[in-house]
């Protein structure tokens, strides 16, 4: 028991695990041995007993086929049945040879082949003799008797062999079941032993650990529930891991003893420092509040000045914007006037050209009137000639009738020509009147265009003067805006500096208040820490 108590907890747990692993290994090896034996028995049944049993059954069926073929040959007198019997005989002989080759561990009869040869030799002799008609009963009877005896012996040997294999197979199966049952019992017993061992070992291990922890817990309770005596130490006699815990806990108590002694000396100094720090923080807070009041007044004055500068800058900017708009409008008006002047000049040129063309048209119309007068005279002469021709045709009588018809047609054509000429002349007279009116109107329009060009040029020069003056005003407004922007930037910089200073003052004030609060907290903590430290005995 002393040896168990001196073992480490890890060794105890390792020993417990080793016992469990050892029991599992033993059970596993035993199961592997049982599985190997079972596999051997199954292979014995599969590879030896079952094939030989199948061969024996085939041999018995083959014997029946040989006997049936020979009896059929003797009964029916067909020699082909002898050939069939020989084929069955060859098959049975092959089966018996395979049985003899497999007969290693089964202890089957070794004379199966000899018995079959004896049977076939006598049986085929008897059947052939009966088919050939060479019947000598003194010879056939003993040979038939020998064949029957060999057949009975062979059938009995085959039947006994089949029964022997069945018995051997049953024994193997029974042996396998027995081994399995034994394995089950051994497994149960080994499991019970292993469980009991594990339960007992676990109980001892748990009890050992519990006792060790209880011993340490009792010692800790004495320190905690007592007067806080840090001079006490835990005593532990065992050599397990708890002994290391106890050792280092005692070292911790020793270090704590030293630290608390130093802490008691430091707390007094800390109380004095925290008191002075609180007083200094209160004074700093009051000074900062006075500084913030002065900074607020300066900030308000600078803010008003900045707002005035901003208002001036906005007014200058607005005036500059309006002047710029007026300048743009004047430039647009100048451009429009210049465009109008150019258009009017082009119109004047077109009007002059049109007036010339109208004059030429009037001249052509006058010439056309002269042409029409000539055509009218020609038509009168043609009409007169046609009348004379008609008179001459009337004088000629029958011979001049065709010429009279032509003269009538010519006279009719001359009459139509006179009518058309009169109409054209009337139209030309109207055109000449219209052309004259157009010439007069074009001359008046040309004078108006020239007057408009002169006035437009005057308007353009006036707009140029307005544009130059507006640009001057715009330049002055821009200078005012730039100067006010510079003043605004300067005042904003001053305002930002004052704001930064105010923020710094606020931060310093907040810091001073935090320091004041923290110093009070330090005083409270120091007092509580002193109360806690004084509970311990050092």
C-alpha positions in Angstrom: 0.0 0.0 0.0 2.9 2.3 0.8 4.3 1.6 -2.7 0.9 2.5 -4.2 0.8 5.8 -2.3 4.3 6.7 -3.4 3.4 6.3 -7.1 2.6 9.4 -9.2 -0.9 9.9 -10.4 0.2 9.6 -14.0 1.9 6.3 -13.2 -1.3 5.1 -11.5 -3.3 6.0 -14.6 -0.7 4.5 -16.9 -0.8 1.3 -14.8 -4.5 1.2 -15.0 -4.4 1.7 -18.8 -1.7 -1.0 -19.1 -3.9 -3.5 -17.4 -6.8 -2.7 -19.7 -4.5 -2.9 -22.8 -3.0 -6.2 -21.6 -6.4 -7.7 -21.1 -7.5 -6.5 -24.5 -4.3 -7.9 -26.2 -4.8 -11.3 -24.5 -8.4 -11.5 -25.6 -7.5 -10.3 -29.1 -4.8 -13.0 -29.5 -7.1 -15.7 -28.2 -9.8 -14.6 -30.7 -7.2 -14.6 -33.5 -6.2 -18.1 -32.7 -9.9 -19.2 -32.6 -10.5 -17.5 -36.0 -7.5 -19.2 -37.5 -8.8 -22.6 -36.3 -12.3 -21.9 -37.6 -10.8 -20.9 -41.0 -8.8 -24.2 -41.1 -11.9 -26.2 -40.4 -13.9 -24.4 -43.1 -11.0 -24.9 -45.6 -10.9 -28.6 -44.7 -14.6 -28.9 -45.4 -14.4 -26.8 -48.5 -11.2 -28.1 -50.1 -11.2 -31.8 -49.0 -14.5 -33.2 -47.7 -16.9 -31.6 -50.1 -14.9 -32.4 -53.4 -14.3 -36.0 -52.4 -18.0 -36.4 -51.3 -19.0 -35.1 -54.7 -16.6 -37.5 -56.5 -18.0 -40.5 -54.5 -21.5 -39.6 -55.4 -20.5 -39.3 -59.1 -18.8 -42.7 -58.9 -21.9 -44.3 -57.5 -24.0 -42.7 -60.3 -21.5 -43.8 -62.9 -21.6 -47.5 -61.6 -25.4 -47.4 -62.0 -25.0 -46.1 -65.6 -22.5 -48.9 -66.5 -24.7 -51.6 -65.0 -27.8 -50.2 -66.8 -26.0 -50.0 -70.1 -24.7 -53.6 -69.9 -28.1 -54.9 -68.8 -29.7 -53.0 -71.7 -27.1 -54.5 -74.2 -27.8 -58.1 -73.0 -31.6 -57.5 -73.0 -31.9 -55.8 -76.4 -28.9 -57.4 -78.1 -27.5 -54.0 -79.1 -23.8 -53.9 -79.2 -23.9 -50.0 -79.2 -24.9 -50.3 -75.6 -21.5 -52.0 -74.9 -19.7 -49.0 -76.3 -21.9 -46.7 -74.1 -21.1 -48.9 -71.1 -17.4 -48.5 -71.9 -17.7 -44.7 -72.0 -19.4 -44.8 -68.6 -16.7 -47.1 -67.3 -14.0 -44.8 -68.4 -15.7 -41.9 -66.6 -16.0 -43.9 -63.4 -12.4 -44.9 -63.6 -11.3 -41.3 -63.9 -13.5 -40.4 -60.9 -11.9 -43.2 -58.8 -8.4 -42.1 -59.8 -9.3 -38.6 -58.6 -10.6 -40.1 -55.3 -7.4 -42.0 -54.8 -5.4 -38.8 -55.5 -7.5 -36.9 -52.9 -7.2 -39.7 -50.3 -4.6 -38.2 -48.0 -6.3 -37.4 -44.7 -9.6 -39.2 -45.1 -8.4 -42.8 -44.8 -10.7 -44.1 -47.7 -10.3 -47.6 -49.1 -7.3 -47.9 -51.4 -8.6 -50.8 -53.6 -11.5 -48.9 -55.2 -9.8 -48.9 -58.6 -8.9 -52.6 -58.4 -12.4 -53.5 -57.5 -13.8 -51.5 -60.4 -11.4 -53.1 -62.8 -12.3 -56.6 -61.6 -16.0 -55.8 -62.0 -15.7 -54.4 -65.5 -13.4 -57.2 -66.7 -15.8 -60.0 -65.7 -19.0 -58.0 -66.5 -17.9 -57.0 -70.0 -16.8 -60.6 -70.7 -20.2 -62.0 -69.7 -22.1 -59.3 -71.7 -20.0 -59.8 -74.8 -20.3 -63.6 -74.6 -24.1 -63.4 -74.3 -24.3 -61.0 -77.3 -22.0 -63.1 -79.4 -24.0 -66.3 -78.6 -20.9 -68.1 -77.3 -22.5 -69.2 -74.1 -20.6 -71.5 -71.8 -22.4 -71.4 -68.5 -19.5 -73.2 -66.8 -17.3 -70.2 -67.6 -20.0 -67.4 -67.5 -21.5 -68.3 -64.1 -18.2 -67.9 -62.1 -17.3 -64.8 -64.0 -20.7 -63.3 -63.4 -20.5 -64.2 -59.7 -17.1 -62.5 -59.5 -18.4 -59.4 -61.2 -21.4 -59.2 -58.8 -19.1 -59.7 -55.8 -16.7 -57.0 -56.9 -19.7 -54.6 -57.6 -21.2 -55.2 -54.2 -17.9 -54.7 -52.5 -17.2 -51.5 -54.5 -20.7 -50.1 -53.8 -20.3 -50.9 -50.1 -16.9 -49.2 -50.0 -18.3 -46.1 -51.7 -21.3 -46.0 -49.3 -19.0 -46.5 -46.3 -16.7 -43.7 -47.6 -19.6 -41.3 -48.0 -20.8 -42.1 -44.5 -17.2 -41.7 -43.2 -16.9 -38.2 -44.8 -20.3 -37.2 -43.4 -19.2 -38.3 -40.0 -15.9 -36.4 -40.3 -17.7 -33.3 -41.5 -20.0 -33.4 -38.6 -17.1 -33.8 -36.2 -15.4 -30.8 -37.7 -18.5 -28.7 -37.4 -19.1 -29.9 -33.8 -15.5 -29.1 -33.0 -15.9 -25.6 -34.5 -19.0 -24.9 -32.4 -17.3 -26.2 -29.3 -14.3 -23.9 -30.0 -16.7 -20.9 -30.4 -18.5 -21.7 -27.2 -15.2 -22.1 -25.4 -14.1 -18.7 -26.8 -17.3 -17.1 -25.7 -16.9 -18.4 -22.1 -13.3 -17.4 -22.0 -14.1 -13.9 -23.4 -16.8 -13.5 -20.7 -14.5 -14.6 -17.9 -11.7 -12.5 -19.2 -14.0 -9.5 -19.5 -15.3 -10.0 -16.0 -11.7 -10.2 -14.6 -10.8 -7.1 -16.6 -13.8 -5.2 -15.4 -13.3 -6.1 -11.8 -9.6 -5.2 -12.1 -10.5 -1.9 -13.7 -13.2 -1.1 -11.1 -10.8 -1.9 -8.2 -7.9 0.0 -9.7 -10.2 3.0 -10.6 -11.5 3.0 -7.0 -8.1 3.0 -5.5 -6.9 5.7 -7.9 -9.9 7.9 -7.3 -9.6 7.4 -3.5 -5.9 8.2 -3.7 -6.5 11.4 -5.7 -9.4 12.4 -3.5 -7.5 12.0 -0.3 -4.6 14.0 -1.7 -6.8 16.8 -2.8 -8.7 16.7 0.5 -5.5 17.0 2.4 -4.4 20.1 0.4 -8.0 21.5 0.6 -8.0 21.2 4.4 -4.7 23.1 4.6 -5.9 25.8 2.3 -9.1 26.2 4.4 -7.0 26.7 7.5 -5.2 29.6 5.8 -8.3 31.2 4.3 -10.8 30.8 7.2 -8.2 31.6 9.9 -6.6 34.9 10.6 -4.9 35.1 7.2 -1.7 33.8 8.6 0.8 33.8 5.7 3.5 32.2 7.9 1.7 28.8 7.7 2.7 26.2 5.1 1.0 23.1 3.7 2.5 19.8 4.7 2.1 16.8 2.3 4.0 13.5 2.6 3.3 11.7 -0.6 5.5 11.8 -3.8 2.8 12.2 -6.5 2.0 15.3 -8.6 0.1 16.9 -5.7 3.4 17.2 -3.9 4.6 19.4 -6.7 1.4 21.5 -6.4 1.9 21.8 -2.6 5.6 22.7 -3.0 4.9 25.5 -5.5 1.8 26.7 -3.6 4.1 27.0 -0.5 6.5 29.0 -2.6 3.6 31.2 -3.8 2.5 31.8 -0.2 6.1 32.7 0.6 6.3 35.1 -2.3 2.9 36.5 -1.4 4.1 37.0 2.2 7.1 39.0 1.0 4.9 41.1 -1.5 2.3 41.9 1.1 4.9 43.1 3.5 6.3 45.4 0.8 2.8 46.5 -0.1 2.0 47.6 3.4 5.0 49.9 3.3 4.0 51.3 -0.1 0.4 52.0 0.7 1.2 54.7 3.2 3.4 56.5 0.7 0.7 56.1 -2.0 -1.9 57.7 0.3 0.2 60.8 0.8 1.0 61.1 -3.0 -2.7 60.6 -3.9 -3.7 63.4 -1.5 -1.2 65.9 -3.0 -2.3 64.8 -6.5 -5.9 65.5 -5.7 -5.1 69.0 -4.4 -3.0 69.9 -7.4 -5.7 68.6 -9.8 -8.3 70.8 -8.2 -6.1 73.9 -8.5 -5.4 73.1 -12.2 -9.1 72.7 -12.9 -9.9 76.1 -11.6 -7.1 77.8 -13.6 -8.2 76.1 -16.8 -11.8 77.2 -16.3 -10.7 80.8 -16.0 -8.6 80.4 -19.2 -11.6 78.9 -21.1 -13.8 81.9 -20.1 -11.2 84.3 -21.6 -10.8 82.2 -24.7 -14.5 82.1 -25.2 -14.7 85.9 -25.3 -11.9 86.1 -27.8 -13.5 83.4 -29.9 -16.8 85.3 -30.0 -15.1 88.5 -31.2 -13.2 86.7 -33.9 -16.3 84.9 -35.0 -18.2 88.1 -35.5 -15.3 89.6 -37.5 -15.1 86.5 -39.6 -18.9 86.7 -40.3 -18.5 90.3 -41.4 -15.6 89.4 -43.7 -17.7 86.5 -45.1 -20.6 88.8 -45.7 -18.4 91.3 -47.6 -16.9 88.4 -49.6 -20.3 87.1 -50.5 -21.4 90.6 -51.6 -18.3 91.0 -53.7 -18.8 87.6 -55.2 -22.4 88.3 -56.0 -21.4 91.6 -57.6 -18.7 89.9 -59.5 -21.2 87.3 -60.7 -23.7 89.9 -61.8 -20.9 91.9 -63.6 -19.8 88.7 -65.3 -23.3 88.0 -66.4 -23.7 91.5 -67.7 -20.3 91.2 -69.5 -21.4 87.9 -71.1 -24.7 89.5 -72.1 -22.9 92.5 -73.6 -20.5 90.3 -75.5 -23.5 88.3 -76.8 -25.2 91.5 -77.9 -22.0 92.7 -79.6 -21.7 89.3 -81.3 -25.4 89.6 -82.4 -24.9 93.1 -83.7 -21.8 92.1 -85.6 -23.7 89.2 -87.0 -26.6 91.5 -87.9 -24.3 94.0 -89.6 -22.7 91.2 -91.6 -26.1 89.9 -92.5 -27.4 93.4 -93.5 -24.2 94.0 -95.6 -24.8 90.7 -97.4 -28.5 91.7 -97.8 -27.4 95.0 -99.3 -25.2 93.2 -101.7 -28.1 90.9 -102.6 -30.5 93.9 -103.0 -28.1 95.7 -105.3 -27.7 92.6 -107.4 -31.5 92.1 -107.4 -32.0 95.8 -108.5 -29.6 95.3 -111.3 -31.3 92.1 -112.4 -34.7 93.9 -112.2 -33.4 96.7 -114.4 -32.1 94.2 -116.9 -35.5 92.5 -116.7 -37.3 95.8 -117.4 -35.0 96.4 -120.4 -35.7 92.9 -121.7 -39.4 93.5 -121.3 -39.2 96.7 -123.4 -37.2 94.8 -126.1 -39.9 92.1 -126.0 -42.5 94.8 -126.7 -40.7 95.8 -129.8 -40.4 92.2 -130.9 -44.2 91.8 -130.4 -44.8 95.0 -132.6 -42.7 93.4 -135.3 -44.6 90.1 -135.0 -48.0 92.0 -135.1 -46.9 93.8 -138.3 -45.9 90.5 -139.9 -49.3 89.0 -138.9 -51.1 91.9 -140.6 -49.1 91.5 -143.8 -49.7 87.7 -143.7 -53.4 88.3 -143.3 -53.4 90.8 -146.2 -51.4 88.3 -148.4 -53.9 85.5 -147.5 -56.8 87.8 -148.5 -55.1 88.6 -151.8 -54.5 84.8 -152.4 -58.1 84.0 -151.7 -59.2 86.6 -154.3 -56.8 85.2 -156.8 -58.1 81.7 -156.1 -61.7 82.8 -156.6 -60.7 84.2 -160.0 -59.0 80.9 -160.9 -62.2 79.0 -160.4 -62.0 75.2 -160.0 -58.2 75.3 -160.4 -57.7 77.7 -157.5 -60.0 75.9 -155.0 -57.1 74.1 -153.2 -55.1 77.2 -153.1 -58.1 79.1 -151.6 -58.3 76.5 -148.8 -54.6 77.1 -148.0 -55.2 80.8 -148.1 -58.0 80.5 -145.6 -55.8 78.5 -143.3 -53.0 81.0 -143.5 -55.4 83.9 -142.9 -56.9 82.0 -139.8 -53.3 81.4 -138.5 -52.5 85.1 -139.0 -55.6 86.0 -137.1 -54.7 83.7 -134.2 -51.1 85.1 -134.2 -52.5 88.7 -133.9 -54.7 87.6 -131.0 -51.8 85.9 -129.2 -49.6 88.9 -129.9 -52.1 91.2 -128.4 -52.3 89.1 -125.2 -48.6 88.8 -124.9 -48.3 92.5 -125.3 -50.8 93.2 -122.6 -48.9 90.8 -120.2 -45.6 92.5 -121.1 -47.1 95.9 -120.3 -48.2 94.5 -116.8 -44.6 93.1 -116.3 -43.1 96.4 -117.2 -45.3 98.2 -114.7 -44.4 95.6 -112.0 -40.7 95.8 -112.8 -40.8 99.6 -112.5 -42.4 99.3 -109.1 -39.8 96.7 -108.0 -37.0 98.9 -109.1 -38.4 101.8 -107.1 -38.9 99.5 -104.0 -35.4 98.0 -104.3 -33.8 101.5 -104.4 -35.8 102.4 -101.3 -34.8 99.1 -99.6 -31.1 99.7 -100.5 -31.2 103.1 -98.8 -32.8 101.6 -95.7 -30.2 98.8 -95.6 -27.4 101.3 -95.8 -29.0 103.3 -92.9 -29.4 100.1 -90.8 -25.8 99.1 -91.4 -24.7 102.5 -90.1 -26.9 102.3 -87.0 -25.8 98.7 -86.3 -22.1 99.7 -86.4 -22.8 102.5 -83.9 -24.6 100.0 -81.6 -21.6 97.6 -81.9 -19.2 100.3 -80.9 -21.5 101.2 -77.9 -21.6 97.5 -76.8 -17.8 97.4 -77.0 -17.5 100.3 -74.7 -20.0 98.7 -72.3 -18.1 95.4 -72.4 -14.8 97.1 -71.6 -16.3 99.0 -68.6 -18.0 95.8 -67.3 -14.7 93.9 -67.6 -13.1 96.7 -65.5 -15.9 96.4 -62.9 -15.5 92.6 -62.9 -11.7 92.9 -62.3 -12.3 95.3 -59.4 -14.9 92.9 -57.9 -12.5 90.0 -58.3 -9.8 91.9 -56.5 -12.2 92.8 -53.7 -13.3 89.1 -53.5 -9.7 87.9 -53.4 -8.7 90.3 -50.7 -11.8 89.4 -48.6 -11.0 85.7 -49.1 -7.5 86.3 -47.8 -8.9 88.1 -44.8 -11.4 85.3 -44.3 -8.6 82.7 -44.4 -6.6 84.8 -41.9 -9.5 85.1 -39.6 -10.4 81.5 -40.0 -6.8 80.5 -39.1 -7.0 82.8 -36.1 -10.4 81.2 -35.2 -9.0 77.7 -35.7 -6.0 78.5 -33.5 -8.3 79.8 -30.8 -10.5 76.7 -31.2 -7.5 74.4 -31.0 -6.3 76.3 -27.9 -9.8 76.0 -26.5 -9.9 72.3 -27.3 -6.5 71.8 -25.7 -7.7 73.7 -22.6 -10.8 71.5 -22.6 -8.7 68.4 -22.9 -6.4 69.6 -20.2 -9.4 70.4 -18.0 -10.9 67.0 -18.7 -7.5 65.4 -18.0 -7.3 67.4 -14.7 -10.8 66.3 -13.8 -9.9 62.7 -14.7 -6.8 63.0 -12.6 -8.8 64.5 -9.7 -11.3 61.6 -10.1 -8.6 59.0 -10.4 -6.7 60.5 -7.4 -9.9 60.1 -5.3 -10.3 56.6 -6.6 -6.7 55.9 -5.7 -7.3 57.2 -2.2 -10.4 54.9 -1.9 -8.5 52.0 -3.4 -5.6 52.6 -1.1 -7.8 52.7 1.9 -9.5 49.5 0.9 -6.2 47.9 0.0 -4.9 48.8 3.4 -7.9 47.3 5.1 -7.4 44.1 3.0 -3.6 43.9 3.7 -4.1 44.4 7.4 -6.2 41.2 7.5 -3.1 39.2 6.8 -0.5 38.2 9.4 3.0 38.8 8.2 
